Amino acid sequence: MKVNRKSIHPKKIVFPDNVKEQFEHFQKHFQVQFENPTLLYQAFTHSSYVNEHRRKFFTDNERLEFLGDAVLELSVSQFLFQQYTTMSEGELTKLRAAIVCEPSLVLFANELNFGKYVLLGKGEEQTGGRERPALLADVFEAFIGALYLDQGLSTVVSFLEKIVFPKIELGAFSHVMDYKSQLQEVIQQQNNGMLSYEIVEEKGPAHNRTFVSRVMLNSKELGIGNGRSKKEAEQQAARLAILALKDYEREE
């Protein structure tokens, strides 16, 4: 069943001019234009702001947060399913959980400087609400929900392709990914031979050592990685090898 997103848009509510100007700047900065700006305002409206402006009939971002959580999980799931074809269901679930957990959402929100746009009540403002992790994570999800309602899933995916997906590919969540197993599966599928790892360099003092690992396929070098431990260096070498193999396949 096709959902008519326009039919579930909130009614347009009159916000103060300074709020309108703030979000006009937001849209220019992030190169997105909302058909219904009220959705954007609502995504950044905290319940404390609503409580202090009861006569204005403003709505907080909690419902949009609920929707955004589901849209974000779906979008990330689709990306992981398509990008990591050798991962098991358990591995995909673990990686997705790391991407959509509160600390990661706070990281995304801070990178975008979302905190400065949040509409807060005076009390919440004075107690540092603008920097509160739970609030920032909620705002990021609410924005995703608002963007989905106003522009559709393809625009959400385009936004995530700029903000979230590159971090996955660059190894920001490597602590929950087993790149060595992924590389092994890729090589086995192609019947290309045996993989081997070797530590080619150790740098720094004993309390702050950095290791450099090289992964070889037969006698051919596939990737070199760095890490605080031998295991981490090997994982990074495997990650870079996977990326190199993907680039090679695209060029063919």
C-alpha positions in Angstrom: 0.0 0.0 0.0 1.4 3.4 -1.0 1.4 5.9 1.8 0.3 9.4 1.0 2.9 11.4 2.9 1.3 14.7 2.3 -1.9 13.6 4.0 0.0 13.0 7.3 1.9 16.3 7.3 1.2 18.5 10.3 -0.8 21.6 10.0 1.3 24.7 9.3 1.8 26.6 12.6 3.1 30.2 12.9 6.6 30.2 14.4 8.5 33.4 15.4 10.4 35.1 12.7 13.8 34.3 14.3 13.0 30.6 14.2 12.0 30.9 10.5 15.3 32.7 9.7 17.3 30.1 11.7 15.8 27.3 9.6 16.1 29.1 6.4 19.8 29.2 7.1 19.7 25.5 8.1 18.1 24.5 4.7 20.7 26.6 2.7 23.6 25.2 4.7 22.5 21.5 4.3 21.1 22.1 0.8 17.6 20.7 1.5 14.4 22.5 1.0 11.3 21.4 2.9 8.0 21.6 1.2 6.4 22.0 4.6 8.9 23.8 6.9 6.7 23.0 9.9 8.1 19.5 9.8 11.6 20.8 10.1 10.7 23.1 12.9 9.0 20.3 14.7 12.0 18.0 14.4 14.0 20.5 16.4 11.3 21.4 19.0 12.0 20.0 22.4 9.1 19.3 24.8 10.5 22.1 27.2 9.9 24.7 24.4 6.3 23.5 23.9 5.6 23.7 27.6 6.7 27.3 27.7 4.6 28.2 24.6 1.4 26.4 25.3 -0.8 29.0 23.6 1.1 28.7 20.3 0.0 25.0 19.9 3.6 23.9 19.0 4.3 20.2 18.8 7.5 18.5 20.1 9.7 16.1 18.2 8.9 12.9 20.0 6.6 11.4 17.3 9.0 12.3 14.6 11.8 10.7 16.6 9.7 7.5 16.7 9.3 7.5 13.0 12.9 8.5 12.3 14.2 5.6 14.4 12.4 3.2 12.1 13.4 5.0 8.9 17.1 5.2 9.9 17.2 1.5 10.8 15.6 0.5 7.5 18.0 2.8 5.5 21.1 1.5 7.3 19.9 -2.1 7.0 19.5 -1.7 3.2 22.9 -0.2 2.8 24.6 -3.0 4.9 22.7 -5.7 3.1 23.8 -4.4 -0.3 27.4 -3.4 0.7 28.5 -6.4 2.8 27.3 -9.4 0.9 29.5 -11.9 2.8 28.2 -10.9 6.3 25.9 -13.2 8.2 22.6 -12.0 9.7 24.2 -11.9 13.1 27.1 -9.8 11.9 24.8 -7.4 10.1 22.6 -7.0 13.2 25.6 -6.3 15.4 27.0 -3.7 12.9 23.6 -2.0 12.5 23.2 -1.7 16.3 26.6 0.0 16.5 25.6 2.5 13.8 22.1 3.5 15.2 23.0 3.5 18.9 22.8 6.7 20.9 26.6 7.5 21.0 26.8 7.2 17.2 23.7 9.4 16.7 25.2 12.0 19.0 28.4 11.8 16.9 26.4 12.5 13.7 24.4 15.3 15.4 27.5 17.0 16.7 29.2 16.8 13.4 26.2 18.6 11.8 26.1 21.1 14.7 22.4 20.2 15.2 22.6 21.3 18.9 22.5 25.0 18.0 19.2 24.7 16.1 17.2 23.0 18.9 14.3 25.0 20.3 14.6 24.7 24.1 12.7 26.0 27.1 14.7 28.4 29.3 15.2 25.9 32.0 16.5 23.2 29.7 18.8 25.8 28.1 20.2 26.8 31.4 20.9 23.2 32.5 22.9 22.4 29.3 20.2 20.6 27.4 21.7 21.7 24.1 24.6 19.4 24.7 22.8 16.5 26.3 23.5 13.3 24.5 20.0 11.8 24.6 18.5 15.1 23.3 20.9 15.2 20.4 20.3 11.6 19.5 16.6 12.3 19.5 16.9 15.3 17.3 18.9 13.4 14.7 16.2 10.7 14.6 13.4 13.3 14.5 15.1 15.1 11.6 15.3 11.8 9.7 11.6 11.3 10.3 10.8 14.8 9.1 12.9 14.5 6.0 11.2 11.2 5.2 7.7 12.6 5.5 8.6 15.7 3.5 10.9 14.3 0.8 10.6 10.5 0.9 13.1 7.6 1.5 15.4 8.4 -1.4 16.2 11.8 0.0 16.9 10.3 3.4 19.3 7.8 1.8 21.0 10.6 -0.1 21.5 12.5 3.2 22.9 9.4 4.9 25.2 8.8 1.9 26.9 12.1 2.9 26.9 11.8 6.7 26.7 8.2 7.8 27.6 5.7 5.1 31.1 7.0 4.4 32.0 6.5 8.1 31.0 2.9 7.8 33.2 2.4 4.8 36.1 4.2 6.4 36.1 1.8 9.4 34.5 4.0 12.1 32.7 0.9 13.3 35.5 -1.6 12.8 35.4 -2.5 16.4 32.3 -4.6 15.7 33.4 -5.9 12.2 35.5 -8.9 11.4 37.2 -7.8 8.2 39.6 -10.7 8.2 36.7 -13.2 8.0 35.1 -11.1 5.3 38.3 -11.0 3.2 38.7 -14.7 3.6 35.2 -15.3 2.3 35.8 -13.0 -0.7 39.0 -14.9 -1.6 37.3 -18.3 -1.2 34.5 -17.2 -3.5 37.0 -16.3 -6.1 39.3 -19.3 -5.5 42.3 -17.0 -5.6 44.7 -18.8 -3.2 45.9 -18.4 0.4 46.0 -15.3 2.6 48.7 -14.5 5.0 49.4 -11.7 7.5 52.7 -10.4 8.7 53.8 -7.5 11.0 56.2 -5.4 9.0 56.9 -2.7 11.5 56.5 -1.7 15.1 56.7 2.0 16.0 56.7 4.0 19.2 57.5 3.3 22.9 56.3 0.1 24.6 53.4 1.9 26.3 52.2 3.5 23.1 53.2 1.0 20.4 51.8 1.1 16.8 51.9 -2.0 14.6 51.9 -2.1 10.8 50.5 -5.3 9.2 50.5 -6.5 5.6 48.1 -8.9 4.1 49.3 -11.0 1.2 47.5 -13.2 -1.3 50.1 -15.7 -2.3 53.0 -13.3 -3.0 50.8 -10.3 -3.9 50.3 -7.5 -1.3 46.6 -6.6 -0.9 46.7 -4.0 1.9 48.7 -2.5 4.7 47.0 -1.4 8.0 48.0 0.3 11.2 46.7 -0.4 14.8 47.4 -0.2 18.5 47.7 -4.0 18.5 48.7 -6.6 16.1 45.1 -7.8 15.8 43.8 -4.2 15.0 46.5 -3.7 12.4 45.6 -7.0 10.7 41.9 -6.0 10.7 42.7 -2.6 9.1 44.9 -4.3 6.5 42.0 -6.7 5.7 39.6 -3.7 5.5 41.8 -1.9 3.0 42.3 -5.1 1.0 38.5 -5.5 0.7 38.2 -1.9 -0.5 41.0 -2.4 -3.0 39.4 -5.5 -4.4 36.1 -3.7 -4.8 37.8 -0.8 -6.7 39.5 -3.4 -8.9 36.1 -5.1 -9.7 34.6 -1.7 -10.6 37.4 -0.9 -13.0 37.1 -4.2 -14.9 
